Amino acid sequence: MDINSSTLAPAADTETVKMEHDFSEECNVKIPESEKLAREGNLTKAIDELVALEKQTRTNGDMISTGRILVAIVKFCYEAKNWTALNENINLFAKRRGQLKGAVVKMVQEAQTYIDQLPKKEQYELIDALRGVTEGKIYVEVERARLTYKLAKMREEEGDIALAGTILQELQVETYGSMERREKVELILEQMRYCLAKNDYIRTQIISKKINVKFFEDESTHDLKLKFYNSMVEMDQHEGNYLNICRHFRAILTTPRVQKVESEKKNYTQCAVLYLLLSPYGNEQSDLLHRMLEDKSLEQLPTYKTLLELFKNQELINWKDLCEMYETELKTGTGATAVFDESEFGVKRWKTFKDRVVEHNIRIMAKYYTRVSLSRMSELLDLSKEEVETCLCRMIVGTTVVGRIDRPSGIVSFLSSKDPSESLNDWAHNLSKLMSLISRTTHLINKEEMVHKHLLGGNKPSTSKTSVAPPTVEPTAMEVDN
């Protein structure tokens, strides 16, 4: 980004001052006269001629004429190559009492255009002078940001990345109301780049939150979108956050300019698939895996589609067979070299890939077994008992599977995993059912007691003197025969 690229338009925050007198005619006369003196070598006299007029224009609120005078003075100093006078006059006129903001903006913008034409030492001095007069002034915040970025680039060219990053980090460009959004994002991306160069990943993450990704929906910002997501990939590479890296590559794939280049599209798709497989198992990872399988672009990459299907299927994956079929392509294929290369991180990612295959196999075992021996698991996973136990313990602690290990007997018991809220709902339902049963039982007991009391009350002997006929007794079979 070129600090000279914008223009010498006054900032939007300039105050409105009532002009009491228009000094345009006086300036039209005095400025050419002073310019003639400056070219003849009388720089001091030329400046003195304008100083008196500057006081009149300033006190009478003529911002346009004041700006013309200040621009003329710094121009005279530059043309005379008197760098000391240039810096002194910038400081002097910016600090004049009641100085008009619009005039200061014009002077600073004019002086900015001289930086690249000065010797290296004088460049630093001019930048320091301009940054000094713009410090803490909202109406020149954009100019200060550009000067600061220019200074950071100069330090970077000298090889001092740490100092360059420190200089640029002092800018809070997200708060600048007069700066265009694109320029803000460019400066924030530069801050991220310097932080990554210094291996300051925590600050990089903080700075990245200042950018709203909706800004990249406009096609004119897609160059910045690619730069942003590549920086995010570099940051998450260090943190080992593979699922986020997969998301970043998928975001890059949505860029039209990437879709138009077949090689780039293929490259980013391969990386997205591999980083998804490197991600720990979870709801988000599983959902993303199923959605990626529906992507038609994978039809052109059968190897990577097959890998996704292997992790989707409820079957064991044989590591040796997988290596025989895919290792060469994964480590040497186009696009995948950035994932499983020969670097330290590439070797680490290959080991992580093997761990993900083992974890997938253990999850499948947990679905089909309730009890299994460590020796049998070791045989199925093609690992030693110690490695199986280590991986299993890690998965149980991470609640990926639910189980217990009986170390003396070498037996693993897998339990049905249930969500805590589900268990609580079951307990509440069972408790309600128990209380209903108790209430019904109590009701039935009371009912039986009432019935028995009623029956006992109806069979009591009568106390009346009325004669009662004896009950008729039916003769038995023996009596009939006799």
C-alpha positions as CSV (number, residue, x, y, z in Angstrom):
1,M,0.0,0.0,0.0
2,D,1.4,3.4,-1.0
3,I,0.9,6.2,1.5
4,N,0.9,8.7,-1.4
5,S,-1.9,7.0,-3.2
6,S,-4.8,8.8,-1.7
7,T,-4.9,12.2,-2.2
8,L,-4.6,15.4,-0.9
9,A,-8.2,16.0,0.0
10,P,-8.7,17.5,3.4
11,A,-9.9,15.2,6.2
12,A,-13.6,15.0,7.0
13,D,-13.0,16.1,10.6
14,T,-11.9,19.6,9.8
15,E,-13.8,22.2,11.8
16,T,-16.1,24.8,10.3
17,V,-14.7,28.3,11.2
18,K,-16.4,31.4,10.1
19,M,-14.1,33.3,7.7
20,E,-13.9,37.0,8.5
21,H,-11.9,38.0,5.5
22,D,-10.8,36.4,2.2
23,F,-7.0,36.7,1.6
24,S,-7.0,34.9,-1.8
25,E,-5.9,38.0,-3.6
26,E,-3.0,38.7,-1.1
27,C,-1.9,35.1,-1.5
28,N,-2.0,35.3,-5.3
29,V,0.5,38.2,-5.0
30,K,2.7,37.1,-2.1
31,I,3.2,33.4,-2.8
32,P,4.8,34.0,-6.3
33,E,7.0,36.7,-4.9
34,S,8.2,34.4,-2.1
35,E,8.7,31.6,-4.6
36,K,10.9,33.8,-6.7
37,L,13.0,34.7,-3.6
38,A,13.3,31.1,-2.6
39,R,14.6,30.1,-6.0
40,E,17.2,32.9,-5.9
41,G,18.5,31.4,-2.6
42,N,16.8,33.7,-0.1
43,L,14.8,30.9,1.6
44,T,14.7,32.7,5.0
45,K,13.4,35.9,3.5
46,A,10.8,34.1,1.4
47,I,9.5,32.3,4.5
48,D,9.4,35.6,6.5
49,E,7.4,37.2,3.8
50,L,4.7,34.5,4.2
51,V,4.8,34.2,8.0
52,A,3.1,37.6,8.5
53,L,0.5,36.8,6.0
54,E,-0.1,33.4,7.6
55,K,-0.9,35.0,10.9
56,Q,-3.5,37.2,9.3
57,T,-5.2,34.3,7.4
58,R,-5.1,32.1,10.5
59,T,-6.6,34.7,12.9
60,N,-9.3,35.6,10.3
61,G,-10.3,32.0,9.7
62,D,-9.3,31.8,6.1
63,M,-8.5,28.1,6.0
64,I,-7.9,27.8,2.2
65,S,-5.4,30.7,2.2
66,T,-3.6,29.4,5.3
67,G,-3.3,25.9,3.7
68,R,-1.9,27.5,0.5
69,I,0.7,29.3,2.6
70,L,1.8,26.3,4.6
71,V,2.0,24.1,1.5
72,A,4.1,26.8,-0.2
73,I,6.5,27.1,2.7
74,V,7.2,23.3,2.9
75,K,7.6,23.3,-0.8
76,F,10.2,26.1,-0.7
77,C,12.2,24.1,1.9
78,Y,12.0,20.9,-0.1
79,E,13.1,22.6,-3.4
80,A,16.0,24.3,-1.5
81,K,16.9,20.8,0.0
82,N,17.0,22.4,3.4
83,W,15.7,19.4,5.4
84,T,16.3,21.0,8.8
85,A,14.2,24.0,7.8
86,L,11.5,21.6,6.4
87,N,11.2,19.7,9.7
88,E,11.3,22.9,11.8
89,N,8.7,24.7,9.9
90,I,6.3,21.7,9.9
91,N,6.6,21.6,13.7
92,L,6.3,25.3,14.1
93,F,3.2,26.0,12.0
94,A,1.4,22.9,13.3
95,K,1.7,24.1,16.8
96,R,0.7,27.7,16.2
97,R,-2.1,28.9,18.5
98,G,-5.5,28.5,16.9
99,Q,-4.0,26.8,13.8
100,L,-6.7,25.7,11.4
101,K,-7.1,21.9,11.1
102,G,-7.7,21.9,7.4
103,A,-4.4,23.8,6.8
104,V,-2.5,21.3,8.9
105,V,-4.0,18.4,6.9
106,K,-2.9,20.0,3.6
107,M,0.6,20.7,4.9
108,V,1.1,17.1,6.2
109,Q,-0.3,15.6,2.9
110,E,2.1,17.8,0.9
111,A,5.1,16.8,3.0
112,Q,4.2,13.1,2.7
113,T,4.9,13.3,-1.1
114,Y,8.5,14.2,-0.4
115,I,9.5,11.2,1.7
116,D,10.6,8.9,-1.2
117,Q,12.7,11.6,-2.8
118,L,14.8,12.3,0.4
119,P,18.0,10.5,1.4
120,K,17.5,7.6,3.9
121,K,18.5,9.5,7.0
122,E,16.3,12.5,6.1
123,Q,13.4,10.2,5.4
124,Y,13.4,9.0,9.0
125,E,13.7,12.6,10.3
126,L,10.8,13.8,8.1
127,I,8.6,10.9,9.1
128,D,9.3,11.5,12.8
129,A,8.5,15.2,12.4
130,L,5.2,14.4,10.6
131,R,4.3,11.7,13.1
132,G,5.0,14.1,15.9
133,V,2.5,16.7,14.6
134,T,-0.1,14.1,13.8
135,E,0.0,12.3,17.2
136,G,-3.3,12.4,19.0
137,K,-5.1,14.4,16.3
138,I,-8.2,12.6,14.9
139,Y,-8.3,14.9,11.8
140,V,-5.0,13.5,10.6
141,E,-5.4,9.9,11.8
142,V,-5.3,8.6,8.3
143,E,-2.1,10.4,7.4
144,R,-0.5,9.2,10.6
145,A,-1.5,5.6,9.8
146,R,0.1,5.8,6.4
147,L,3.3,7.4,7.8
148,T,3.5,4.6,10.4
149,Y,3.1,1.9,7.8
150,K,5.8,3.6,5.7
151,L,8.1,3.6,8.6
152,A,7.4,0.0,9.4
153,K,8.2,-1.0,5.7
154,M,11.5,0.9,5.9
155,R,12.5,-1.0,9.0
156,E,11.4,-4.3,7.4
157,E,13.6,-3.6,4.4
158,E,16.5,-3.1,6.8
159,G,15.8,-6.6,8.2
160,D,14.4,-5.5,11.6
161,I,11.0,-7.4,11.5
162,A,10.5,-7.2,15.2
163,L,10.8,-3.4,15.3
164,A,8.6,-3.0,12.2
165,G,5.9,-5.1,13.9
166,T,6.1,-3.1,17.1
167,I,5.8,0.2,15.2
168,L,2.7,-0.9,13.2
169,Q,1.0,-2.5,16.2
170,E,0.5,0.9,17.9
171,L,-2.2,1.7,15.3
172,Q,-5.8,1.0,16.2
173,V,-7.0,1.4,12.7
174,E,-10.4,-0.3,13.4
175,T,-11.4,2.8,15.3
176,Y,-10.5,5.2,12.4
177,G,-13.8,6.6,11.1
178,S,-12.3,8.6,8.2
179,M,-10.4,5.7,6.7
180,E,-11.9,3.5,4.0
181,R,-12.7,-0.1,5.0
182,R,-10.4,-1.6,2.4
183,E,-7.4,0.4,3.7
184,K,-8.3,-0.6,7.2
185,V,-8.3,-4.3,6.3
186,E,-5.0,-3.9,4.5
187,L,-3.3,-2.4,7.5
188,I,-4.8,-5.1,9.8
189,L,-3.5,-7.8,7.5
190,E,-0.1,-6.2,7.6
191,Q,-0.2,-6.3,11.4
192,M,-1.1,-10.0,11.2
193,R,1.8,-10.6,8.9
194,Y,4.3,-8.9,11.2
195,C,3.0,-10.9,14.2
196,L,3.4,-14.1,12.3
197,A,6.9,-13.2,11.3
198,K,7.7,-12.6,15.0
199,N,5.9,-15.9,15.9
200,D,3.5,-14.0,18.1
201,Y,0.5,-16.2,17.4
202,I,-1.6,-15.1,20.3
203,R,-1.5,-11.4,19.2
204,T,-2.2,-12.6,15.6
205,Q,-5.4,-14.3,16.8
206,I,-6.5,-11.2,18.6
207,I,-5.9,-8.9,15.6
208,S,-7.7,-11.3,13.3
209,K,-10.9,-10.8,15.3
210,K,-11.0,-7.2,14.1
211,I,-11.9,-8.3,10.6
212,N,-15.5,-9.2,9.8
213,V,-15.4,-11.9,7.2
214,K,-18.6,-10.5,5.6
215,F,-16.3,-7.8,4.2
216,F,-14.9,-10.4,1.8
217,E,-18.2,-11.1,0.1
218,D,-17.5,-8.3,-2.4
219,E,-15.6,-9.6,-5.3
220,S,-13.3,-6.6,-5.3
221,T,-11.9,-7.7,-1.9
222,H,-11.0,-11.3,-2.9
223,D,-7.3,-10.5,-3.0
224,L,-7.5,-9.5,0.6
225,K,-9.6,-12.6,1.4
226,L,-6.9,-14.9,0.1
227,K,-4.3,-13.1,2.1
228,F,-6.4,-13.2,5.3
229,Y,-7.2,-16.9,5.1
230,N,-3.6,-17.8,4.2
231,S,-2.5,-16.0,7.3
232,M,-5.1,-17.8,9.4
233,V,-3.9,-21.1,8.0
234,E,-0.4,-20.3,9.0
235,M,-1.5,-19.4,12.5
236,D,-3.6,-22.5,13.0
237,Q,-0.8,-24.7,11.6
238,H,1.2,-23.7,14.6
239,E,-1.7,-24.2,17.0
240,G,-2.5,-27.6,15.5
241,N,-6.2,-26.6,15.0
242,Y,-6.8,-28.8,12.0
243,L,-10.6,-28.4,11.9
244,N,-10.2,-24.6,11.6
245,I,-7.6,-25.0,8.8
246,C,-10.1,-27.2,6.9
247,R,-12.7,-24.4,7.3
248,H,-10.2,-21.8,6.0
249,F,-9.4,-23.9,2.9
250,R,-13.1,-24.3,2.3
251,A,-13.6,-20.5,2.5
252,I,-10.8,-20.1,0.0
253,L,-12.5,-22.5,-2.3
254,T,-15.6,-20.3,-2.5
255,T,-13.5,-17.5,-4.1
256,P,-14.3,-17.2,-7.8
257,R,-10.7,-16.6,-8.9
258,V,-9.7,-19.9,-7.2
259,Q,-12.6,-21.8,-8.9
260,K,-11.4,-20.6,-12.3
261,V,-7.9,-22.1,-11.8
262,E,-8.3,-25.9,-11.9
263,S,-4.9,-26.6,-10.3
264,E,-5.5,-24.3,-7.4
265,K,-9.0,-25.6,-6.9
266,K,-7.7,-29.2,-6.8
267,N,-4.9,-28.2,-4.4
268,Y,-7.1,-26.5,-1.9
269,T,-9.7,-29.3,-2.0
270,Q,-7.1,-31.9,-1.3
271,C,-5.8,-29.9,1.7
272,A,-9.3,-29.4,3.0
273,V,-10.0,-33.2,3.0
274,L,-6.7,-34.1,4.6
275,Y,-7.0,-31.5,7.4
276,L,-10.6,-32.7,8.0
277,L,-9.3,-36.2,8.5
278,L,-6.6,-34.9,10.8
279,S,-9.2,-33.2,13.0
280,P,-10.3,-34.9,16.3
281,Y,-13.7,-36.7,16.0
282,G,-16.7,-34.7,17.1
283,N,-20.1,-33.5,16.0
284,E,-18.7,-30.7,13.9
285,Q,-16.1,-32.9,12.3
286,S,-18.6,-35.6,11.5
287,D,-21.1,-33.1,10.1
288,L,-18.4,-31.5,7.9
289,L,-17.3,-34.9,6.7
290,H,-20.8,-35.8,5.4
291,R,-21.2,-32.4,3.8
292,M,-17.9,-32.7,2.0
293,L,-18.9,-36.1,0.6
294,E,-21.8,-34.4,-1.1
295,D,-19.4,-32.0,-2.9
296,K,-19.4,-32.9,-6.6
297,S,-15.8,-31.6,-7.0
298,L,-14.6,-34.7,-5.2
299,E,-15.6,-36.8,-8.2
300,Q,-12.4,-35.6,-9.8
301,L,-10.4,-36.7,-6.7
302,P,-11.4,-40.4,-6.2
303,T,-8.5,-41.1,-3.8
304,Y,-9.7,-38.4,-1.4
305,K,-13.3,-39.3,-1.7
306,T,-12.4,-42.9,-0.8
307,L,-10.5,-41.7,2.2
308,L,-13.6,-39.8,3.4
309,E,-15.8,-42.8,2.9
310,L,-13.4,-45.0,4.9
311,F,-13.9,-42.7,7.9
312,K,-17.6,-42.5,7.3
313,N,-18.2,-46.3,7.1
314,Q,-18.7,-48.3,10.3
315,E,-15.9,-50.7,9.5
316,L,-12.3,-51.1,10.7
317,I,-9.5,-49.5,8.6
318,N,-6.4,-51.5,8.1
319,W,-3.4,-49.2,8.5
320,K,-1.0,-51.3,6.5
321,D,-3.4,-51.6,3.6
322,L,-4.1,-47.9,3.7
323,C,-0.4,-47.1,3.6
324,E,0.2,-49.4,0.6
325,M,-2.6,-47.9,-1.4
326,Y,-2.4,-44.2,-0.5
327,E,0.9,-43.3,1.3
328,T,2.8,-42.5,-1.9
329,E,0.1,-40.3,-3.3
330,L,-0.5,-38.5,-0.1
331,K,3.1,-37.7,0.5
332,T,4.1,-36.8,-3.1
333,G,0.8,-35.8,-4.8
334,T,0.1,-32.3,-6.0
335,G,-1.3,-30.2,-3.2
336,A,-0.8,-32.8,-0.5
337,T,2.9,-32.0,-0.2
338,A,2.0,-29.0,2.1
339,V,0.4,-31.5,4.5
340,F,2.6,-34.6,4.6
341,D,6.0,-33.3,3.5
342,E,9.3,-34.2,4.9
343,S,9.4,-31.3,7.4
344,E,9.0,-31.6,11.1
345,F,5.4,-30.6,10.9
346,G,4.7,-32.9,8.0
347,V,6.1,-35.9,10.0
348,K,4.0,-34.9,13.0
349,R,0.9,-34.7,10.9
350,W,1.5,-38.2,9.4
351,K,1.7,-39.6,13.0
352,T,-1.5,-37.7,13.8
353,F,-3.2,-39.3,10.8
354,K,-2.3,-42.7,12.1
355,D,-3.7,-41.8,15.5
356,R,-7.0,-40.8,13.8
357,V,-7.2,-44.2,12.1
358,V,-6.6,-46.0,15.4
359,E,-9.2,-43.8,17.1
360,H,-11.7,-44.6,14.3
361,N,-11.1,-48.3,14.8
362,I,-11.6,-48.1,18.5
363,R,-14.9,-46.3,18.1
364,I,-16.1,-49.0,15.8
365,M,-15.1,-51.7,18.3
366,A,-17.0,-49.9,21.0
367,K,-20.1,-50.2,18.8
368,Y,-19.8,-54.0,18.3
369,Y,-18.2,-55.2,21.5
370,T,-19.3,-55.0,25.1
371,R,-16.2,-56.9,26.4
372,V,-13.0,-57.5,24.6
373,S,-9.5,-58.4,25.6
374,L,-6.5,-56.1,25.1
375,S,-4.7,-58.8,23.2
376,R,-7.6,-59.1,20.7
377,M,-7.7,-55.3,20.3
378,S,-3.9,-55.2,19.8
379,E,-4.3,-57.9,17.1
380,L,-7.1,-56.0,15.3
381,L,-5.3,-52.6,15.5
382,D,-1.8,-54.0,14.7
383,L,-0.4,-52.2,17.8
384,S,1.3,-53.3,21.0
385,K,-0.9,-53.6,24.1
386,E,0.8,-50.5,25.6
387,E,0.0,-48.4,22.6
388,V,-3.6,-49.7,22.6
389,E,-4.0,-48.9,26.3
390,T,-2.5,-45.4,25.9
391,C,-4.8,-44.5,23.0
392,L,-7.9,-46.1,24.7
393,C,-7.2,-44.2,28.0
394,R,-6.9,-40.9,26.0
395,M,-10.3,-41.6,24.3
396,I,-12.0,-42.5,27.5
397,V,-10.7,-39.4,29.3
398,G,-11.8,-37.3,26.3
399,T,-15.3,-39.0,26.4
400,T,-15.0,-40.1,22.8
401,V,-15.9,-43.7,24.0
402,V,-17.2,-44.9,27.4
403,G,-15.5,-47.9,28.8
404,R,-13.4,-49.4,31.6
405,I,-10.1,-51.3,31.6
406,D,-9.5,-54.2,33.9
407,R,-5.7,-54.2,33.8
408,P,-5.0,-57.4,35.8
409,S,-7.3,-59.5,33.5
410,G,-6.6,-57.4,30.4
411,I,-10.3,-57.0,29.7
412,V,-11.9,-53.8,28.2
413,S,-15.6,-53.2,28.9
414,F,-17.4,-50.8,26.6
415,L,-20.5,-49.2,28.0
416,S,-23.3,-47.6,26.1
417,S,-22.6,-43.9,25.9
418,K,-25.5,-41.8,27.1
419,D,-25.8,-38.0,27.3
420,P,-26.0,-36.7,30.9
421,S,-29.3,-34.9,30.1
422,E,-30.7,-38.1,28.7
423,S,-29.8,-40.0,31.9
424,L,-31.4,-37.3,34.0
425,N,-34.6,-37.5,31.9
426,D,-34.7,-41.3,32.3
427,W,-34.2,-41.0,36.1
428,A,-37.0,-38.4,36.3
429,H,-39.3,-40.6,34.3
430,N,-38.5,-43.7,36.4
431,L,-39.1,-41.7,39.6
432,S,-42.4,-40.5,38.3
433,K,-43.4,-44.0,37.4
434,L,-42.4,-45.3,40.8
435,M,-44.4,-42.6,42.6
436,S,-47.5,-43.4,40.4
437,L,-47.1,-47.1,41.3
438,I,-46.9,-46.3,45.0
439,S,-50.0,-44.1,44.8
440,R,-52.0,-46.8,43.0
441,T,-50.9,-49.5,45.4
442,T,-51.9,-47.3,48.4
443,H,-55.3,-46.7,46.8
444,L,-55.8,-50.4,46.2
445,I,-54.9,-51.3,49.8
446,N,-57.3,-48.7,51.1
447,K,-60.0,-50.1,48.8
448,E,-59.5,-53.6,50.1
449,E,-59.6,-52.5,53.7
450,M,-62.9,-50.7,53.1
451,V,-64.4,-53.8,51.3
452,H,-63.4,-56.1,54.2
453,K,-64.7,-53.8,56.8
454,H,-68.1,-53.6,55.0
455,L,-68.3,-57.4,54.7
456,L,-67.4,-58.0,58.3
457,G,-70.0,-55.4,59.4
458,G,-72.8,-57.2,57.3
459,N,-72.2,-60.8,58.8
460,K,-72.5,-59.9,62.5
461,P,-75.2,-62.0,64.4
462,S,-78.6,-60.2,65.0
463,T,-79.6,-59.3,68.6
464,S,-83.4,-59.3,67.8
465,K,-85.8,-61.9,69.7
466,T,-87.6,-62.7,66.5
467,S,-87.4,-66.5,65.8
468,V,-85.3,-67.4,62.9
469,A,-86.0,-70.7,61.0
470,P,-83.1,-73.1,61.0
471,P,-81.3,-73.4,57.8
472,T,-82.4,-76.2,55.5
473,V,-79.8,-79.0,55.3
474,E,-79.6,-81.0,52.1
475,P,-79.5,-84.8,52.7
476,T,-76.3,-86.5,51.8
477,A,-76.1,-89.4,49.2
478,M,-75.7,-92.0,52.1
479,E,-78.8,-90.8,53.8
480,V,-80.8,-91.1,50.6
481,D,-79.7,-94.7,50.1
482,N,-80.7,-95.7,53.7
